Amino acid sequence: MDRGRGPGRRARRPAVIAVVAALAMTLLGCGVGTSAPTSPTRTQLRPSAGPRCAAGGIQGGDVDRVNGVGAPSTASPAPPAASPRTLRQALGDALAPVTRDCDGEFAVALLDTRSGASAAYGSRTYDTASIVKVGILATLLLKAQDERRGLTAKERDAATVMIEHSDNGAATALWKVIGGADGLDAAQHRLGLTHTRGGRAGLWGLTRTTATDQLRLLRAVFGEGSALNANSQAYIRALMGRVTTGQDWGVSAAADAGAGTRLKNGWLPRSTTGLWDVNSIGQVTASGRTYLVAVLSDGSKNMNTGVALVEQAARAAVGAAATLRA
């Protein structure tokens, strides 16, 4: 008996056909006895995302995943790196407490000579008092360079006592040689200073300047590419390194013990207010690093408080720069 062609097989065919038809309807999205399918959503239309790569390109183990090889990493992504603090931010953080505690006003400008980074805290102008004597000497040396001569013996003697002992008579004599305020202003412009104006009527101590301009002056004395030639720079540096005992306070407070500091200070009681201008500019070495620092102040009740303010600001500024070193 042929079972394949018997009545039992024929009876089962309609049921098989019905099952196949129902399966086909399901695969096409039309379920038997259900409502019609809804339209696909925007999310469903979006193509699947490809492998993620680190910013700037594929890095490390991501290469294999991009090529479709290997299992995705289960490691958590690294947090974004914090932005490095700038020298300006570091100065602001370090000097804000000094500002709150002092009885006067001050400004600081600093340059790290190794990295070249520089920044300033405070931008207003101040009386120079005797720090202008560095500017007077720089002007004298530029004048001599232009005239293709060295300093005379008289000029050298005056320059020595003007810087090493802060002699006012010598400063007045050289102020006349350089042409007073106009001569100073012209020379300072050549050296890159933009906000310094010589004191009028022979009052060189009332020359007005900013901490940033004094940093520019220091760069002209200690840096490269200056209008001052190498001999002129070396001459100013040597005198600033021989300031007499008792006048070697100021930015030197930020230096390592025993490190050679080159500086010039200025102090002036103002008859109009009874308050003091106290300033200090120079080159210091701290923790094996060299800095150019200018600190200007006014409004202190006496010289001692002014000196303390300048030294506190210098230490804070150099300390802030040190925190940024790699």
C-alpha positions in Angstrom: 0.0 0.0 0.0 1.3 3.4 -1.0 0.9 5.5 2.3 2.2 8.6 0.6 -0.9 8.8 -1.6 -3.5 7.6 0.9 -6.5 9.6 2.2 -4.6 10.5 5.4 -1.9 12.6 3.6 -4.5 14.5 1.5 -6.5 15.3 4.6 -3.5 17.0 6.2 -2.6 19.3 3.3 -5.1 22.1 4.0 -3.9 22.3 7.6 -0.3 22.6 6.5 -1.1 25.2 4.0 -2.9 27.3 6.6 0.0 27.1 9.0 2.5 28.2 6.2 0.2 31.1 5.3 -0.1 32.3 8.8 3.7 32.2 9.3 4.2 34.2 6.1 1.7 36.9 7.3 3.6 37.1 10.6 6.9 37.6 8.9 5.5 40.3 6.7 4.3 42.2 9.8 0.6 41.4 9.5 -0.4 39.4 12.4 -3.5 37.3 12.0 -6.3 38.9 14.0 -4.2 42.0 15.0 -4.4 45.6 14.0 -2.2 47.0 11.3 1.4 48.0 12.3 2.1 51.6 13.2 4.5 53.8 11.2 8.2 53.5 12.2 9.5 56.1 14.6 12.3 58.7 13.9 14.6 56.6 16.1 13.9 53.5 14.2 14.8 55.3 10.9 18.1 56.5 12.3 21.0 54.3 11.1 22.9 52.4 13.7 25.9 54.3 15.1 29.4 53.2 14.2 32.2 52.5 16.6 33.2 55.5 18.7 36.7 56.9 18.5 38.7 59.1 20.8 38.9 62.8 19.9 41.6 63.3 17.3 41.3 59.8 15.8 41.4 56.1 16.7 43.6 55.4 19.6 44.9 52.2 21.2 42.5 49.3 21.4 39.8 51.0 19.3 41.5 50.0 16.1 40.3 46.4 16.2 36.7 47.4 16.9 36.6 49.8 14.0 37.7 46.9 11.8 35.0 44.7 13.2 37.4 42.5 15.2 37.4 41.9 18.9 34.9 42.6 21.7 34.2 46.2 22.8 36.1 47.3 25.9 34.2 47.4 29.1 36.5 50.0 30.7 35.0 53.3 31.8 36.0 56.3 29.7 38.7 58.5 31.2 37.4 61.8 32.5 38.5 64.9 30.5 41.8 66.4 31.6 41.5 69.7 33.6 42.7 72.8 31.8 46.1 73.8 33.1 46.2 77.0 35.3 47.8 80.0 33.6 50.4 82.2 35.3 47.8 84.9 35.4 45.4 82.7 37.3 48.1 81.6 39.7 49.1 85.2 40.4 45.5 86.2 41.0 45.0 83.3 43.5 48.2 84.0 45.3 47.9 87.8 45.5 44.3 88.1 46.4 44.9 87.5 50.1 47.7 90.1 50.0 45.3 92.6 48.6 42.8 92.0 51.4 45.4 92.4 54.1 47.4 95.4 53.0 46.7 99.1 53.8 47.9 100.4 50.4 47.6 99.4 46.7 50.0 97.4 44.6 50.7 95.8 41.3 53.0 93.0 40.2 54.5 91.8 36.9 56.6 88.7 36.6 58.5 86.7 33.9 59.8 83.2 34.2 62.9 83.5 32.1 63.1 79.7 31.3 59.6 79.2 30.1 59.0 82.7 28.8 55.7 82.9 30.6 54.8 86.3 32.0 51.7 87.9 33.6 50.7 90.9 35.6 48.4 91.6 38.6 47.1 95.1 38.5 47.3 97.6 35.7 47.1 101.2 37.1 50.0 103.6 37.1 52.2 104.4 40.1 55.0 106.9 40.9 58.4 105.4 40.1 60.3 107.0 43.0 63.9 105.9 42.6 63.3 102.8 40.4 63.3 105.3 37.6 67.1 105.5 38.0 67.4 102.3 36.1 65.5 104.0 33.3 67.7 107.1 33.5 70.8 104.9 33.2 69.4 102.9 30.3 68.6 106.2 28.5 72.1 107.5 29.1 73.6 104.3 27.7 71.3 104.5 24.6 72.5 108.1 24.1 76.1 107.0 24.3 75.5 104.1 21.9 73.9 106.5 19.4 76.9 108.8 19.7 79.2 105.8 19.3 81.1 106.5 22.5 81.5 105.1 26.0 80.4 106.9 29.2 82.7 109.6 30.5 84.4 109.2 33.8 82.0 111.8 35.3 79.0 109.9 33.9 80.3 106.6 35.2 80.8 108.0 38.7 77.3 109.4 38.7 75.8 106.2 37.4 77.6 104.1 40.1 76.4 106.1 43.1 72.9 106.6 41.5 72.3 102.8 41.3 74.4 101.4 44.2 73.5 104.1 46.7 70.4 105.6 45.2 72.0 109.0 45.2 69.5 111.7 44.2 72.1 114.4 43.3 73.6 112.0 40.8 70.2 111.2 39.3 69.4 114.9 38.9 72.7 115.5 37.1 72.1 112.6 34.7 68.5 113.6 34.2 69.8 116.8 32.7 72.3 114.9 30.5 69.6 112.7 29.0 67.3 115.6 28.2 64.9 115.3 31.1 61.4 113.8 30.7 61.4 114.1 26.9 64.7 112.2 26.7 63.5 109.5 29.1 60.2 109.1 27.3 61.9 108.7 23.9 64.3 106.1 25.2 61.7 104.1 27.1 59.6 103.9 23.9 62.6 102.4 22.1 62.9 99.8 24.9 59.2 98.8 24.5 57.6 100.7 27.3 54.2 102.1 26.5 52.7 103.5 29.7 55.7 105.4 31.3 55.8 109.2 31.3 58.7 111.2 32.8 58.1 113.5 35.7 57.9 117.1 34.7 59.7 120.2 36.0 62.7 118.1 36.9 60.7 115.8 39.3 62.1 112.5 38.0 60.8 110.6 41.1 57.2 111.5 40.0 57.6 109.6 36.7 54.5 107.5 36.2 54.7 103.9 35.1 53.0 100.5 35.4 54.3 97.1 36.6 54.0 95.7 33.1 56.2 98.6 31.8 58.8 98.0 34.5 58.9 94.3 33.5 59.5 95.4 29.9 62.4 97.5 31.1 63.8 94.5 33.0 63.5 92.4 29.8 65.5 95.1 27.9 68.2 94.9 30.6 68.3 91.1 31.0 66.8 89.7 27.8 67.7 89.3 24.2 66.7 91.5 21.3 67.1 94.7 23.3 68.0 98.2 21.9 70.7 98.1 24.6 73.8 96.4 23.4 75.5 93.6 25.3 78.0 95.9 27.0 75.2 98.3 28.1 73.2 95.4 29.5 76.1 94.0 31.4 76.9 97.4 32.9 73.4 97.9 34.3 73.3 94.4 35.6 76.6 94.8 37.4 75.5 98.0 39.2 72.1 96.4 40.2 74.0 93.5 41.7 76.0 95.8 44.0 73.2 97.7 45.7 74.4 98.8 49.1 73.4 96.9 52.3 70.3 98.4 53.7 68.8 99.0 50.2 68.7 95.4 49.2 65.2 94.6 50.4 62.2 94.2 48.1 62.0 91.5 45.4 65.1 89.9 47.0 62.7 88.5 49.7 61.5 86.0 47.0 65.1 84.7 46.2 66.9 81.7 47.5 69.2 82.4 50.4 72.6 83.4 49.1 71.4 83.7 45.5 72.7 86.7 43.7 69.9 89.2 43.2 70.1 92.3 41.0 67.6 95.0 41.9 66.7 98.6 42.4 64.3 100.0 44.9 62.4 103.2 45.3 60.7 104.9 48.2 59.0 108.3 48.5 56.8 109.9 51.1 54.1 112.0 49.4 53.7 115.4 50.9 50.1 115.7 49.6 48.9 112.6 51.5 51.5 111.7 54.0 51.5 108.2 52.6 54.4 106.3 51.0 55.3 105.0 47.5 57.4 101.9 47.8 58.7 99.9 44.7 61.1 97.2 43.8 62.3 95.8 40.5 64.9 93.2 39.7 66.0 89.7 38.8 65.8 86.9 41.4 66.6 83.2 41.6 64.3 80.9 43.4 64.5 77.0 43.5 67.0 77.1 40.7 64.7 79.2 38.4 65.3 82.8 37.4 62.5 85.4 37.4 62.2 89.1 36.5 59.9 90.8 39.0 58.4 94.3 39.3 56.3 95.3 42.4 54.9 98.8 42.6 52.9 100.2 45.5 51.5 103.3 47.1 49.3 104.3 50.0 51.3 102.7 52.8 51.2 104.5 56.1 55.0 104.4 56.5 58.1 103.0 54.7 58.2 99.8 56.8 54.7 98.8 56.0 55.4 99.6 52.3 58.5 97.4 52.3 56.6 94.6 54.0 53.9 94.8 51.4 56.3 94.7 48.5 58.2 91.7 49.9 55.0 89.8 50.7 53.7 90.4 47.1 57.1 89.4 45.6 57.2 86.1 47.6 53.6 85.3 46.7 54.1 86.0 43.0 57.3 83.9 42.7 55.7 81.1 44.8 52.7 81.1 42.4 55.0 80.8 39.4 56.8 77.9 41.0 53.6 75.9 41.4 53.2 75.9 37.6 56.5 74.2 36.9 56.4 70.8 35.4 
